C-alpha cells in the first residue's frame, strides 16, 4: 500500500465527513456537522486545513489543522485539532505521517509552533508524540461553557 499525505480537496470531504463521525462517536459525541457546512468552513471560510492520508483504497486518516494567532509575538502557531486513522490501518505509522506532514506544512507557512493534544488516558499517543520529539506542555486548568 502506498501512502500519500496531501491537503484535502473538495472531493475528499464525503470520506473525511465519515471519519469525523467515527471520531466523534469514539469520544461519545454525536456528529452534527453536515457535509455542506464542512465544505463551507474549510474551503469557503478557510477556518482550517485538512490533511488526508490516502492509499489506493481511499482515505485512511485525516488531520484538521487550525491556525492560532499569537498576539504577543505577532506570529502564528498551528494546532492539530483532530487526528484520526481508520481502525484497520492503525499502528501502521499513518498518524505519525500526518503529524510529520503537519509539521512540514507549519514550517513552510512560517508558523512558530505546532501543538497537539490527546486525552490524558491515551498513553500510547502520549508516548508516540514524545518519541516524535514533541515536548509536553502544561497550560494549567482549562474551562469551557456551552453556548448553544
C-alpha positions in Angstrom: 0.0 0.0 0.0 1.3 3.4 -1.0 0.6 6.1 1.5 0.3 9.8 0.3 -0.3 12.7 2.7 -1.8 15.7 1.0 -4.1 18.6 1.5 -7.8 17.7 1.1 -9.7 18.7 -2.0 -13.5 19.1 -2.0 -14.0 15.6 -3.5 -12.4 14.2 -0.3 -14.9 15.7 2.0 -17.5 12.8 2.0 -14.8 10.4 3.3 -13.5 13.0 5.7 -17.0 13.6 6.9 -17.5 9.9 7.6 -14.2 9.8 9.6 -15.3 12.9 11.6 -18.4 10.9 12.6 -16.3 7.9 13.6 -14.0 10.1 15.7 -17.0 11.9 17.3 -18.7 8.6 18.3 -15.4 7.2 19.6 -15.4 10.2 22.1 -19.1 9.7 23.0 -20.2 12.6 20.9 -22.9 12.8 18.2 -21.6 14.3 15.0 -23.8 17.1 13.8 -21.8 18.9 11.1 -23.3 18.5 7.6 -21.2 17.8 4.6 -22.2 21.3 3.2 -21.2 23.0 6.4 -17.8 21.2 6.5 -17.2 22.3 2.9 -18.1 25.9 3.7 -15.9 26.0 6.8 -12.8 24.5 5.2 -13.0 25.7 1.6 -15.1 28.9 1.6 -14.2 30.4 5.0 -10.7 28.9 5.4 -11.4 28.1 9.0 -8.8 25.2 8.9 -6.8 23.0 6.7 -7.4 19.3 6.4 -4.5 16.9 5.6 -5.6 13.5 4.4 -3.8 10.1 4.3 -4.6 8.5 1.0 -4.0 4.9 -0.1 -5.2 3.0 -3.2 -8.4 2.0 -1.3 -9.2 5.6 -0.4 -8.7 7.8 2.6 -7.5 6.2 5.7 -6.9 9.2 8.0 -7.0 12.9 8.4 -5.7 15.8 10.4 -7.5 19.1 11.0 -5.0 21.9 11.3 -6.1 25.2 12.8 -4.1 28.4 12.7 -3.8 30.2 16.0 -2.5 33.8 16.1 -0.1 34.9 18.8 -0.9 38.5 19.7 2.2 38.7 21.8 4.8 37.7 19.2 2.8 38.7 16.1 3.4 35.2 14.7 1.1 32.2 14.3 1.0 28.7 15.6 -0.7 25.7 14.2 -2.9 23.3 16.2 -3.6 19.7 15.2 -7.2 19.8 16.3 -8.3 16.4 15.0 -6.1 13.4 14.3 -7.8 10.2 13.1 -6.8 7.0 11.4 -9.3 4.3 10.5 -9.2 1.4 12.9 -8.0 -1.2 10.4 -4.9 0.9 9.5 -3.9 2.0 13.0 -0.3 1.2 14.2 1.0 1.5 10.6 2.6 4.9 11.0 -0.2 6.8 9.4 -0.7 9.1 12.4 3.0 9.8 12.5 3.0 10.6 8.8 0.1 13.0 9.3 1.9 14.7 12.2 5.1 14.9 10.1 3.2 16.5 7.2 1.5 18.9 9.6 4.9 19.9 11.0 6.4 20.4 7.5 3.4 22.5 6.4 3.6 24.6 9.6 7.3 25.2 8.9 6.6 26.1 5.2 4.0 28.6 6.3 6.2 30.2 8.8 4.4 29.0 12.0 6.3 29.5 15.2 5.0 26.2 16.7 2.8 23.2 16.3 0.5 21.8 19.1 -1.4 18.6 19.5 -3.3 17.3 22.5 -4.7 14.0 23.5 -6.9 12.5 26.2 -5.0 12.1 29.5 -5.7 8.4 29.4 -4.3 7.9 25.9 -0.8 6.8 27.0 0.0 5.3 23.6 -0.5 8.6 21.8 1.5 10.5 24.5 4.4 8.0 24.1 4.3 8.3 20.3 4.3 12.2 20.5 7.3 12.1 22.8 9.1 9.6 20.5 8.5 12.1 17.6 10.3 14.8 19.6 7.2 16.7 20.7 7.6 18.4 24.1 4.9 18.0 26.7 3.5 21.3 27.9 1.1 22.2 30.6 -1.3 25.1 30.3 -3.0 24.9 33.7 -6.6 24.2 34.1 -8.9 24.9 31.1 -12.6 25.7 31.3 -15.5 25.8 28.9 -19.1 26.8 28.6 -21.6 25.6 26.1 -23.1 28.5 24.1 -25.8 26.8 22.1 
